[in-house]
């Protein structure tokens, strides 16, 4: 049985994932703006659709 070790600490990995998610959200808002569609997300436990 082999185990894999992380090459970097989990906190650094989490920070990298957070940056990637923010970058993806920015691109999604830009695409929605181009096509005139809404962005849907969860706010206070409800799904809300807003124009970017």
N, C-alpha and C positions, 0 to 999 in steps of 0.2 A: 504494500500500500504506500503510495507516494503522497506527499502533501505539497501544496504550492504555497509559497510565501509571497506576500505583497512586496513589490519593489519599492513602494513609497508608502508613507503612513496614511491611514484612512482619512485623517483630517484633510490632508492635501488632496486626496482623491475626491472627497466630498466637495471641496472648494472648486475643483476642476469641473465636476458635474454641474454645480450651481452656475458657473460661468457659461457652460455649454447650453443649459436650459434657458438662461436669459438671452443668449445669442439667438437661439431657435425661436423664442417668443418674439424677438424684434423682427426677424425675417417673416414670421407668420403675420404680424401686424402690417408689415409693408405689403405683403401679398394680398391680404384682405382689403387694404386701402386701394390697391390697384384695381381690384375686381368689384369693389363696392359691397363686400359681404361683411357680416358681423363676426366678431371674435367671441367665442363662448368660453366661460370659465366659471369656477365655483366661488361664490361670494356669500359669506355667512350661511353656509350650508345649502344654498340654492344655486341652481345653474342660471347664469345671467348672460344675455347676448348684448354686446355693445358695439357700436361702430368705432373703429380705431381713429 
